[in-house]
Amino acid sequence: MAFEGLASKLQETLKKLRGKGKLSEKDIKDAMREVKLALLEADVNYKVVKYFIKSVSEKCLGEEVLKSLTPAQQVIKIVNEELTALMGNSHSSIEYNSNGLTTIMLVGLQGAGKTTMCGKLALQLRKKNKKPLLAACDIYRPAAIKQLQIVGKEISIPVFSMGDKAAAVDICKGAVEYAKNNNFNVLIVDTAGRLQIDEKLMNELGQIKEEVNPDEILLVVDAMTGQDAVNVASSFNEKLNISGVILTKLDGDTRGGAALSIKSMTGKPIKFIGVGEKMNDFEVFYPDRMASRILGMGDVLSLIEKAQQSIDKEEAEKLGSRMLTKEFNFEDFLSMMQQAKKLGPLSKLMEMVPGVNAREFQGIDFSKGEKELVKIEAIINSMTLKERRNPSIISASSSRKKRIAQGSGTTIQMVNKLLKEFTRIKKMMKQFGGMKKGFKKGPFGKLPF
């Protein structure tokens, strides 16, 4: 889980402050000492930590905070604002070219995940009604071109290639012409990387930049490398004047030092983050939302956006109506589960729920809950259409239960458990539907639902 260690320590420190009615200067200094240690342990750059603690301390020691009726809340507000500022305040979007074709050049070291990020970025932009083209310009790494073609095929986005014998600069020029002639409005260039920064790499990237004049140069860095990611970002920025950063593997980085240091050390924003292996595990980076997640305030806006992107609105409304009636059956239940699965793993959703502390869920294997859902889906899929639409006929037949259990690779006990739980949910929803109907006819007039 991203920022798990830092989030737990910061939340614990601020929780101690909430237990006090009034705060003294000593309380603030003690808290800031703990915050400082937490940031250093999270591999945040020392200069960044020093600046952050100084800025937060000065604001927290002001009369407005110390004499406030809720000083702890004021401190939390200040920490939240300063964390947001540290990561860039507001999100930074892609700068599109008003003349038609926007060219985005992805750069970085080998192993950071550039090729995969090309695909993820293309998929993200297509959702925003853009028409992207991928350009295979990594002519050195074995099978790099083939990898990009596989990625492009998976997401149905075309890839421009001239093989690995042509010069990278010529491939870029050809890709620009092809994109313009075929009405693509975004060109994403996958460039070569090296195991380390060297003169040959930078010269080639510089030539591509000069020839193509990209609207964006996005550096792809691995969040799990911590301070190394910051050093790499500083070096690439110095040579190429990058426009932003894509931080990969943030879901596996429990410290978060890179995310908290890059903007301050380079002056360039994190624009996107990779949060998983699937092509959809790619998000716009919002500093304010990330700060809220770190402090346990959740990220309701991202949760809503994820739901809007993933769930079919018409299907959800139809399901909602059926859930409140006696018509609700296992076909509806299966559809409801399939819609919920589109939101992603439970562990990631929990990070977005306000008030959730990562430490409270340490040791809990969220995958177990997801495995249970797979079993439930298998049980429902093993039912006949008649059984799904009329679950009561299953309850009265041991032979049906046995057949369903065998077909789903589960047990009769699990089938019974699902039937019992379904009946309970259906009864509860029916009661709620009755209450809702009653409210609408009540003395308070029609309610807004």
C-alpha positions as CSV (number, residue, x, y, z in Angstrom):
1,M,0.0,0.0,0.0
2,A,1.4,3.4,-1.0
3,F,2.8,5.5,1.9
4,E,1.7,2.8,4.4
5,G,4.6,3.4,6.8
6,L,4.5,7.2,6.6
7,A,0.7,7.4,6.8
8,S,0.6,5.2,9.9
9,K,3.2,7.3,11.8
10,L,1.8,10.6,10.8
11,Q,-1.8,9.6,11.7
12,E,-0.5,8.2,15.1
13,T,1.4,11.5,15.9
14,L,-1.6,13.7,15.0
15,K,-3.9,11.4,17.0
16,K,-1.9,12.2,20.1
17,L,-2.5,15.9,19.6
18,R,-6.3,15.4,19.2
19,G,-6.3,13.9,22.7
20,K,-5.3,17.3,24.2
21,G,-7.7,20.2,24.8
22,K,-4.9,22.9,24.5
23,L,-1.6,22.7,22.9
24,S,1.7,24.1,24.2
25,E,4.8,25.0,22.2
26,K,6.4,21.8,23.6
27,D,3.5,19.7,22.3
28,I,4.0,21.1,18.8
29,K,7.8,20.7,18.9
30,D,7.5,17.1,20.1
31,A,5.0,16.3,17.4
32,M,7.2,17.9,14.7
33,R,10.1,15.8,15.9
34,E,8.1,12.7,15.3
35,V,6.9,14.0,11.9
36,K,10.5,14.7,10.9
37,L,11.6,11.2,11.8
38,A,8.6,9.7,9.9
39,L,9.5,11.7,6.8
40,L,13.2,10.7,7.0
41,E,12.3,7.0,7.5
42,A,10.0,7.4,4.4
43,D,13.2,8.3,2.4
44,V,12.1,11.9,1.8
45,N,15.1,14.1,0.9
46,Y,16.7,15.7,3.9
47,K,16.5,19.3,2.5
48,V,12.8,18.8,1.8
49,V,12.2,17.5,5.3
50,K,14.0,20.4,6.8
51,Y,12.0,22.9,4.8
52,F,8.7,21.2,5.5
53,I,9.2,21.0,9.3
54,K,10.3,24.7,9.4
55,S,7.3,25.8,7.5
56,V,4.8,23.7,9.5
57,S,6.3,24.6,12.8
58,E,6.1,28.3,12.1
59,K,2.5,28.1,11.2
60,C,1.6,25.8,14.1
61,L,3.2,28.0,16.7
62,G,1.1,31.0,15.7
63,E,-1.4,32.4,18.1
64,E,-4.3,31.4,15.9
65,V,-3.5,27.8,16.4
66,L,-2.4,27.8,20.1
67,K,-5.4,29.8,21.2
68,S,-7.9,28.0,19.0
69,L,-10.7,25.9,20.6
70,T,-9.6,23.0,18.4
71,P,-5.9,23.4,18.0
72,A,-5.2,19.8,17.0
73,Q,-7.6,20.2,14.0
74,Q,-5.7,23.4,13.0
75,V,-2.4,21.5,13.1
76,I,-3.8,18.7,10.9
77,K,-5.1,21.3,8.5
78,I,-1.7,22.9,8.3
79,V,0.1,19.6,7.8
80,N,-2.4,18.7,5.1
81,E,-1.9,22.0,3.3
82,E,1.9,21.8,3.5
83,L,2.0,18.2,2.3
84,T,-0.2,19.3,-0.7
85,A,2.2,22.2,-1.4
86,L,5.2,19.8,-1.2
87,M,3.7,17.7,-4.0
88,G,2.7,20.6,-6.2
89,N,-0.6,22.0,-4.8
90,S,-2.8,21.4,-7.8
91,H,-2.7,18.6,-10.4
92,S,-0.8,19.3,-13.7
93,S,-2.4,18.3,-16.9
94,I,-1.1,17.5,-20.4
95,E,-0.4,20.6,-22.4
96,Y,-2.2,19.9,-25.7
97,N,-1.0,21.5,-29.0
98,S,-3.8,23.7,-30.4
99,N,-2.5,23.1,-34.0
100,G,-3.6,19.5,-34.1
101,L,-0.9,17.0,-33.1
102,T,0.3,16.8,-29.5
103,T,3.6,14.9,-29.2
104,I,4.5,13.3,-25.9
105,M,8.0,11.9,-25.4
106,L,8.5,9.3,-22.6
107,V,12.1,9.1,-21.3
108,G,13.8,7.2,-18.5
109,L,16.2,4.5,-17.5
110,Q,15.7,0.8,-18.4
111,G,13.4,-1.1,-16.0
112,A,11.3,1.9,-15.0
113,G,8.4,0.7,-17.1
114,K,8.4,3.2,-20.0
115,T,6.9,0.9,-22.6
116,T,4.1,-0.2,-20.4
117,M,3.5,3.5,-19.4
118,C,3.2,4.4,-23.1
119,G,0.2,2.1,-23.3
120,K,-1.3,3.1,-20.0
121,L,-1.1,6.8,-21.0
122,A,-2.5,6.1,-24.4
123,L,-5.5,4.3,-22.9
124,Q,-6.0,7.2,-20.4
125,L,-6.0,9.8,-23.2
126,R,-8.4,7.7,-25.4
127,K,-10.9,7.8,-22.5
128,K,-10.7,11.6,-22.9
129,N,-11.7,11.3,-26.6
130,K,-8.2,11.6,-27.9
131,K,-6.9,9.5,-30.8
132,P,-3.4,8.4,-29.8
133,L,-0.6,6.7,-31.8
134,L,2.3,4.9,-30.2
135,A,5.8,5.2,-31.8
136,A,8.4,2.4,-31.2
137,C,11.7,4.3,-31.0
138,D,13.7,2.0,-28.7
139,I,15.9,0.3,-31.2
140,Y,18.5,-1.0,-28.7
141,R,16.7,-3.1,-26.1
142,P,15.9,-6.6,-27.4
143,A,12.2,-7.1,-28.2
144,A,11.3,-3.5,-27.1
145,I,9.5,-2.9,-30.3
146,K,7.7,-6.2,-30.0
147,Q,6.7,-5.4,-26.5
148,L,5.2,-2.1,-27.5
149,Q,3.3,-3.8,-30.3
150,I,1.9,-6.3,-27.8
151,V,0.8,-3.5,-25.5
152,G,-0.8,-1.7,-28.4
153,K,-2.7,-4.7,-29.5
154,E,-4.0,-5.4,-26.0
155,I,-5.6,-1.9,-25.8
156,S,-6.4,-1.6,-29.5
157,I,-4.1,1.4,-30.2
158,P,-1.9,1.3,-33.3
159,V,1.9,1.3,-33.1
160,F,4.2,3.0,-35.7
161,S,7.4,1.1,-36.3
162,M,10.3,1.1,-38.8
163,G,12.1,-1.9,-37.1
164,D,15.4,-1.7,-35.2
165,K,17.7,-0.9,-38.2
166,A,16.4,2.7,-38.7
167,A,17.8,5.6,-36.6
168,A,15.6,6.6,-33.7
169,V,15.4,10.2,-35.0
170,D,14.2,9.0,-38.4
171,I,11.5,6.8,-36.8
172,C,10.3,9.8,-34.8
173,K,10.1,11.9,-38.0
174,G,8.2,9.2,-39.8
175,A,5.8,8.8,-36.9
176,V,5.0,12.5,-36.9
177,E,4.2,12.4,-40.6
178,Y,2.2,9.2,-40.3
179,A,0.2,10.7,-37.3
180,K,-0.6,13.9,-39.3
181,N,-1.6,12.0,-42.4
182,N,-3.9,9.6,-40.6
183,N,-5.7,12.1,-38.3
184,F,-4.1,11.1,-35.0
185,N,-4.1,13.9,-32.5
186,V,-1.7,12.5,-29.9
187,L,1.7,10.8,-30.6
188,I,3.4,9.0,-27.7
189,V,7.0,8.3,-28.4
190,D,8.7,5.3,-26.6
191,T,12.4,6.1,-26.4
192,A,15.4,4.0,-25.4
193,G,16.7,3.8,-21.9
194,R,20.0,2.7,-20.3
195,L,21.0,1.1,-17.0
196,Q,22.4,4.4,-16.1
197,I,22.6,8.0,-17.4
198,D,25.3,8.4,-20.0
199,E,26.4,10.8,-22.8
200,K,25.2,8.6,-25.6
201,L,21.7,8.2,-24.2
202,M,21.3,12.0,-23.6
203,N,22.7,12.9,-27.0
204,E,20.1,10.7,-28.7
205,L,17.2,12.0,-26.6
206,G,18.4,15.5,-27.3
207,Q,18.4,14.9,-31.0
208,I,14.9,13.5,-30.9
209,K,13.8,16.5,-28.8
210,E,15.3,18.9,-31.3
211,E,13.8,17.2,-34.3
212,V,10.3,16.5,-33.0
213,N,9.9,19.5,-30.6
214,P,7.6,17.6,-28.3
215,D,4.8,19.3,-26.4
216,E,5.6,17.2,-23.3
217,I,8.7,15.3,-22.1
218,L,7.6,13.0,-19.4
219,L,10.1,11.2,-17.3
220,V,9.2,7.7,-16.1
221,V,10.7,6.8,-12.7
222,D,10.3,3.8,-10.3
223,A,8.9,5.1,-7.0
224,M,10.4,2.1,-5.2
225,T,13.9,3.4,-5.8
226,G,13.3,6.3,-3.4
227,Q,16.0,8.9,-3.4
228,D,17.6,7.4,-6.6
229,A,14.3,8.3,-8.4
230,V,14.8,11.9,-7.3
231,N,18.5,11.9,-8.4
232,V,17.4,10.5,-11.8
233,A,14.7,13.1,-12.2
234,S,17.2,15.9,-11.4
235,S,19.7,14.6,-14.0
236,F,17.1,14.2,-16.8
237,N,15.6,17.6,-16.0
238,E,19.0,19.2,-16.2
239,K,19.7,17.7,-19.6
240,L,16.3,17.7,-21.3
241,N,14.1,20.2,-19.3
242,I,11.3,17.6,-18.7
243,S,7.8,18.9,-18.3
244,G,6.7,16.3,-15.8
245,V,7.1,12.9,-14.2
246,I,5.2,9.6,-14.3
247,L,5.8,7.7,-11.1
248,T,5.5,4.0,-11.5
249,K,5.0,1.2,-8.9
250,L,3.6,3.6,-6.3
251,D,1.3,0.8,-5.1
252,G,4.4,-1.2,-4.0
253,D,6.2,1.8,-2.4
254,T,5.3,1.8,1.3
255,R,7.6,4.8,2.0
256,G,6.7,7.4,-0.5
257,G,9.9,9.4,-0.4
258,A,10.1,9.9,-4.2
259,A,6.5,11.3,-4.4
260,L,7.2,13.8,-1.6
261,S,10.6,14.9,-2.9
262,I,10.5,15.2,-6.7
263,K,8.5,18.4,-7.1
264,S,10.6,20.3,-4.5
265,M,13.9,19.0,-5.9
266,T,13.2,19.4,-9.6
267,G,10.5,22.0,-9.8
268,K,8.6,19.6,-12.1
269,P,5.3,18.1,-11.2
270,I,4.2,14.5,-11.0
271,K,1.5,14.2,-13.6
272,F,0.6,10.5,-13.5
273,I,1.1,7.5,-11.2
274,G,1.2,3.8,-11.9
275,V,-0.7,1.9,-9.2
276,G,-0.8,-1.7,-10.4
277,E,0.0,-4.1,-13.2
278,K,-3.2,-3.8,-15.2
279,M,-3.5,-1.3,-18.1
280,N,-6.2,0.6,-16.2
281,D,-4.0,0.9,-13.0
282,F,-3.0,4.4,-14.0
283,E,-4.1,7.7,-12.4
284,V,-3.8,11.4,-12.7
285,F,-1.8,12.6,-9.7
286,Y,-3.7,15.0,-7.4
287,P,-1.4,16.4,-4.6
288,D,-4.3,17.4,-2.4
289,R,-6.0,14.0,-2.7
290,M,-2.7,12.2,-2.0
291,A,-2.1,14.3,1.1
292,S,-5.6,13.5,2.3
293,R,-4.9,9.8,1.8
294,I,-1.7,10.0,3.8
295,L,-3.4,11.7,6.7
296,G,-6.3,9.2,6.7
297,M,-8.9,11.6,5.4
298,G,-9.6,9.4,2.4
299,D,-10.0,10.4,-1.2
300,V,-13.7,10.5,-1.9
301,L,-13.4,12.4,-5.2
302,S,-11.1,9.7,-6.8
303,L,-13.5,7.0,-5.5
304,I,-16.4,8.8,-7.2
305,E,-14.5,9.3,-10.4
306,K,-13.4,5.6,-10.4
307,A,-17.1,4.6,-10.0
308,Q,-18.2,6.9,-12.8
309,Q,-15.6,5.5,-15.2
310,S,-16.1,1.9,-14.3
311,I,-19.8,1.4,-13.6
312,D,-22.6,1.5,-16.2
313,K,-24.9,4.2,-15.0
314,E,-28.0,2.8,-16.7
315,E,-27.3,-0.7,-15.3
316,A,-26.7,0.6,-11.8
317,E,-30.0,2.5,-11.8
318,K,-31.9,-0.5,-13.0
319,L,-30.2,-2.7,-10.3
320,G,-31.0,-0.1,-7.7
321,S,-34.7,-0.1,-8.6
322,R,-34.9,-4.0,-8.6
323,M,-33.1,-4.3,-5.3
324,L,-35.9,-2.4,-3.6
325,T,-38.5,-4.9,-4.9
326,K,-39.4,-8.5,-4.5
327,E,-38.1,-9.0,-8.1
328,F,-34.5,-8.9,-7.1
329,N,-32.9,-12.3,-7.9
330,F,-29.5,-14.0,-8.3
331,E,-29.1,-12.6,-11.9
332,D,-29.3,-9.1,-10.4
333,F,-26.9,-10.1,-7.6
334,L,-24.4,-11.4,-10.1
335,S,-24.6,-8.2,-12.2
336,M,-24.1,-6.2,-9.0
337,M,-21.0,-8.1,-8.1
338,Q,-19.6,-7.7,-11.7
339,Q,-20.1,-4.0,-11.5
340,A,-18.4,-3.8,-8.1
341,K,-15.4,-5.7,-9.4
342,K,-14.7,-3.0,-12.0
343,L,-13.8,-0.6,-9.2
344,G,-10.6,-2.6,-8.5
345,P,-9.1,-4.5,-5.6
346,L,-10.6,-3.9,-2.2
347,S,-7.3,-2.9,-0.6
348,K,-6.9,0.0,-3.0
349,L,-10.5,1.1,-2.4
350,M,-9.9,1.1,1.3
351,E,-7.2,3.8,0.9
352,M,-9.8,6.1,-0.4
353,V,-12.3,5.7,2.4
354,P,-12.1,8.6,5.0
355,G,-10.9,7.6,8.5
356,V,-9.3,4.3,7.4
357,N,-5.9,3.8,9.0
358,A,-3.6,1.5,7.2
359,R,-2.3,0.1,10.5
360,E,-5.7,-1.1,11.5
361,F,-5.7,-3.4,8.5
362,Q,-2.2,-4.8,8.9
363,G,-2.3,-8.5,8.7
364,I,-5.6,-8.6,6.9
365,D,-5.4,-10.4,3.6
366,F,-7.9,-8.5,1.4
367,S,-7.4,-11.1,-1.4
368,K,-9.3,-13.6,0.8
369,G,-12.4,-11.4,0.4
370,E,-11.9,-11.2,-3.3
371,K,-11.4,-15.0,-3.5
372,E,-14.7,-15.4,-1.7
373,L,-16.4,-13.3,-4.4
374,V,-15.0,-15.5,-7.1
375,K,-16.5,-18.5,-5.3
376,I,-19.9,-16.8,-5.0
377,E,-19.8,-16.0,-8.7
378,A,-19.0,-19.6,-9.5
379,I,-22.0,-20.8,-7.4
380,I,-24.4,-18.4,-9.2
381,N,-23.0,-19.4,-12.6
382,S,-23.6,-23.1,-11.8
383,M,-27.3,-22.3,-11.3
384,T,-29.8,-22.7,-14.1
385,L,-31.6,-19.6,-15.4
386,K,-34.8,-20.8,-13.7
387,E,-32.9,-21.2,-10.4
388,R,-31.3,-17.7,-10.6
389,R,-34.7,-16.1,-11.2
390,N,-36.4,-18.1,-8.5
391,P,-33.9,-18.9,-5.7
392,S,-36.6,-20.4,-3.5
393,I,-36.6,-23.6,-5.6
394,I,-33.0,-24.3,-4.6
395,S,-33.7,-24.0,-0.9
396,A,-36.3,-26.8,-1.1
397,S,-34.1,-29.2,-3.1
398,S,-31.0,-31.0,-1.8
399,S,-30.3,-32.4,-5.2
400,R,-30.1,-28.9,-6.7
401,K,-27.8,-27.8,-4.0
402,K,-25.5,-30.8,-4.6
403,R,-25.4,-30.2,-8.3
404,I,-24.6,-26.5,-7.9
405,A,-21.9,-27.2,-5.3
406,Q,-20.2,-29.8,-7.6
407,G,-20.5,-27.5,-10.6
408,S,-18.9,-24.6,-8.8
409,G,-16.2,-26.6,-7.0
410,T,-17.5,-25.6,-3.6
411,T,-19.6,-27.3,-0.9
412,I,-23.3,-27.6,-0.1
413,Q,-22.5,-25.6,3.1
414,M,-21.3,-22.7,1.0
415,V,-24.4,-22.9,-1.2
416,N,-26.6,-22.8,1.9
417,K,-24.6,-19.9,3.3
418,L,-25.1,-17.9,0.1
419,L,-28.8,-18.6,0.0
420,K,-29.2,-17.5,3.6
421,E,-27.3,-14.3,3.0
422,F,-29.1,-13.5,-0.2
423,T,-32.5,-14.0,1.6
424,R,-31.3,-11.6,4.4
425,I,-30.2,-8.9,1.9
426,K,-33.4,-9.2,-0.1
427,K,-35.6,-8.9,3.0
428,M,-33.6,-5.9,4.2
429,M,-33.8,-4.2,0.8
430,K,-37.5,-4.9,0.6
431,Q,-38.1,-3.3,4.0
432,F,-36.0,-0.3,2.9
433,G,-38.1,0.0,-0.2
434,G,-41.3,0.0,1.9
435,M,-39.9,2.7,4.1
436,K,-38.9,4.8,1.1
437,K,-42.4,4.4,-0.4
438,G,-43.9,5.5,3.0
439,F,-41.6,8.5,3.3
440,K,-42.6,9.7,-0.1
441,K,-46.3,9.7,1.0
442,G,-45.5,11.1,4.4
443,P,-46.3,14.5,5.9
444,F,-42.9,15.9,4.9
445,G,-43.6,15.8,1.2
446,K,-41.7,14.0,-1.6
447,L,-38.1,13.2,-0.6
448,P,-35.3,13.6,-3.2
449,F,-34.6,10.0,-3.9
